[in-house]
Amino acid sequence: MKILVTGAAGFIGFHLSEKLLALGHTVVGIDNINDYYDVNLKYARLKELGVDRENAEVFYKETISSTNENFKFIRLNLEDKEELLQLFTTDKFEVVCNLAAQAGVRYSIENPDAYIQSNIVGFLNILECCRHHQIKHLVYASSSSVYGANKKVPFSEEDSVDNPVSLYAATKKSNELMAHTYSYLYKIPTTGLRFFTVYGPWGRPDMAPILFADAISNDRLIKVFNNGDMERDFTYIDDIVEGVKRVIEKSVENRELYKIYNIGNNDSVKLLDFITQMEMSLGKEATKEMLPMQMGDVKRTWANVDGLISDYEYKPQIKVAEGVRRFVQWYQKYHS
């Protein structure tokens, strides 16, 4: 199968590309490699995929992986509609997996324009390309943030998502509405995946696991919001990628054109328990700075993944203790 993975230099996109290539698929990866966080990490991920930085830095340059001839990378913005249309015309994808987006709940309060351009305009361009090139299936990243301050747990796809508490969440809800429209009007099969808190090797440095590991390792305070009264559905990257892979590979014949699924660990873990696992894996105790809730944040997330279990036999395998141990092993190796 020939698959476009957008956001291929990102955390989930990198791991998904590795997985799909290992299974024999042909993957074209695109990413704009923006500087929302350290670009060195993005280039290091691409190097793992066989794409050197010297080539990856150049916009619109097609680079074949030096380690897998079935992988090609192009630096490209989703907002660049003409270049995106040309790519679809040339490569004739069967499936598109759109993981590219401006991430970060808190950053969306500081820099809203970036979210409209990438997450709204960019996603519209993806939909238009799928429409005009007979794409068999569009899989795209939504987010648990669409549930807003929902107090009913676990979160179900049937719950109301009409009250987002951040612009990031609003753009993800918009993506779901836009996908529904294109499925209805143009009969494009679309599947939105509401990711919960994903962690693991090569993770984003703006997220809690790396922030915690870095602070504990270097004897700095770790910031614990809402005075530690937080819970998250922490989901290890391998479980996430396995779920996305199953959605990509399964035929969309004889199913509804528009589908939404939660994808998470089917559990809710206290933030302080997660920190304890981090301390145990690092062999050091954290010094905590207790802080109030951040604007746009939520107290608790917990995914009901019954839909994904029923339709794709999805079953997360990695418990938090094991996931944190694997993450810390990578962290110490990478930062050495």
Secondary structure by P-SEA (a helix, b strand, c coil): cbbbbcccccaaaaaaaaaaaaabbbbbbbbcccccccaaaaaaaaaaacccccccccccccccccccccbbbbbccccaaaaaaaaaacccccbbbcccccccaaaaaacaaaaaaccaaaaaaaaaaaaaccccbbbbbbccccccccccccccccccccccccaaaaaaaaaaaaaaaaaaacbbbbbbbbccccccccccccccaaaaaaaaaabbbbbbccccccccccccaaaaaaaaaaaaaccccccccbbbbbbcccccccaaaaaaaaaaaaccccbbbbbccccccccbbbbbaaaaaaaccccccccaaaaaaaaaaaaaaaac
